[in-house]
Amino acid sequence: MGTTALAGLGGCSLPTAADPGERWLEQARIAGQAFFVGFGDRRLEEVLDTIVASGASVIEGDSNMSDLLSPMALGQTLDEIAYVTEKAHERNLKVVWYYPALEVITPNGELQDSSMFKDNPSWVQYNIEGKPNVFYGSKEHWVDPGAESAWMCHNSPYRDFFFDRVRRLGHSGVDGVWCDVPLYMDTVVRWVCTNPYCNDKFLAETGYAAPTREDWDDVAWRRWIHWRHVELDRFCRDIYTANAAELPNLQIICETVPLDYNQATVQALAGDFLGADAKNVGHVWEVDSVSNDFGMKPANHDDWLCKIRMFKFAKGCDRGRYCWVFTYGHQELDAGLVMAAAVAAGCAPYETQTPKMTTTVGVAFRKRMFSWIAKHQRALFDAAPAARAVVIQSSSSRDYSDQGKAEAMYASLGIDADETYWQHNDEQLLSAAPYLSEYTGICKVLSHAKVPFLIQPIQTLRATYLEDVSLVIAPSLACISDAQAALLLSFVRDGGTLLFTGDPPGEKDEYGALRGENAFAKALVGLGSGSDLQSAAVGRGRVYLSRQSLGRRYLNQSSTSAFDTVKGVCDKAIQHAVEIDGPPHVHSEHSVLDTSHLIHLVNYQGAMQSAAATSAYPFTHRLEELDAELKLRFPLPAGAKVNTVRGLSPDPQTPDGPLPYELVAGVVTLSLRVVQYRVVEISLTEASS
């Protein structure tokens, strides 16, 4: 970062961020800031200068766009947004502006005669019982007492109302519109939308009448569950295309929650449906903490594994484009570890303090993390993954197996003293969700075994995504389309290894209907009905089948036999590029940039340390720093020699610098300490040089 000669308030030069360049989306460091009407010039200059000094490159601007605004108030707001954007651009900051896609808040709407819902009852979402998706008061932390929160049907005339406001917002000069959670909210009602506009469209496209009750045996219900995902995905794409002729460079950033857990079945916004073909549309993923009041401070080790899994899922969905994520934290300790897990997965961080959007854990914290990320942004965001294992995620298998019964975002149970903890009963836990716990358990095995892996949603799988992959693991892949099954079978015939665990694979189609013939029947022919691991050669590759829920057994019971079975298949299928000896609760990633290998190490073993419960912190456990000592072995590729070996870290205890190593018989060996996050960079040169 530097300064320019541009005159600011009082004639001083303006501090400016580094030129964000063409890859500003992929390399973003995002900070939120509220700008309301009447925000004075001096305060604006101070705030923007502080954001520049923090190392941020993108501002998420917030104002009163959530509210039902009169034409005069909207015009005034847009003028303010244009002015803020101009001042931010003078400092080389990109600006994306927050605008809820399907929620309209009417301040004091509960007592007023006029509100969005009262004036336009046909525009809102309705559930299968015919109840409107509208609530009043503080049922959510962002809705003030007495305010009306109306959730709108995107197929109603509200659609044109919203697209017009996006157009006007785009003409204010912002670089993007941050479209908040375009989903079917379930705060007061479940299973929406059955507004007549949606019902007519569903009937026209599928031939089925919209359901009026929850029935997972009903073909129309199952088709409706899938159609809702498709429909919200189309709406996200349409936000851009509706105004593309006037605003071809405007970015549409859809705030997406939930992620891969079961709330996606209910709320229907499934980010894995948005493939790489979506022009100028992407995600910012709201990856929540276990507690709104305390962030990830009370999380257990499996909660941290869930957090890592969600970041990896987000990156898998956003293959081929930028991937922004909330790095919610309560204090520097948990916030730093959250950001480490996000960046290690290749996600660009939006730093904020849970549960608010336009806050920070601390100015000094943000500056420390963002400055380090900016220094190493090519290594962190431009490197190619070197993982040779892929875990398949299937929204259809999740939907039709778990049926949205358990939210299953995290593994742990909250306590009565913290009402903001996400899960307070056993029925909502990860262990209560058969599909999600099998899928998570497989991720846990690979993480503990230090086997780098990618998560690939089956919904957007392409053959090219498997070209450099040796092993695909498909946990409880009960539901799959013919085309998706063909891609996996082709991968095996071309020499890959495919491991099925949990529910019998391929028994149902993508809509949850039983097949006449299993999608993988020809590959599984000859395998018996026993529970032990079985295998068969298919073309030049091999298929493994375990009818045991190996992932669930390791997740819930720490089964060593389940771990050994999965690890054994990995060892047969993959020639490991790096070997790491260290505690299980240090997660690793491996990527390559030019001639450098980057091994990311995220240490969360300090979770669940004993604590004395107090009124300020009511838990008897907490996250603490607990250093990890690891040993790393890296066999040199043929014809390569070592140039440098460095450790890169935002942790003050282990600053960037060279690492001592030994080179014996073509193997680089080193021992190192990891506080929270450290990247080992092994730079190579060709032997001839």
CORCORPE-V229698 format. One record per helix or strand. SS is the DSSP state (H for helix, E for strand). FROM is the first residue (numbers start at 1). TO is the last residue. If there is no record, write none. Layout:
BEGIN
ss->(SS,SS)
from->(FROM,FROM)
to->(TO,TO)
END
This chain:
BEGIN
ss->(E,H,E,E,H,E,E,H,E,E,H,H,E,E,E,E,E,H,E,E,H,H,E,H,H,E,E,E,H,E,E,H,E,E,H,H,E,E,H,E,H,H,H,E,H,H,E,E,H,E,E,E,H,E,E,H,H,E,E,E,E,E,E,E,H,E,E,E,E)
from->(2,9,13,30,41,58,67,71,94,103,116,121,124,126,132,134,148,158,176,192,196,219,251,263,271,281,291,295,301,324,329,332,348,353,363,377,384,389,395,421,426,430,434,453,458,463,471,479,482,497,508,514,521,534,541,550,560,579,586,596,609,621,628,640,652,657,662,667,677)
to->(7,11,16,34,53,62,67,90,100,106,119,123,124,127,132,136,152,170,180,192,206,241,256,267,273,285,291,295,317,326,329,344,351,353,375,381,385,393,402,421,428,432,448,457,460,466,475,479,493,501,508,514,524,538,546,557,573,581,593,603,610,622,635,648,654,658,664,674,686)
END
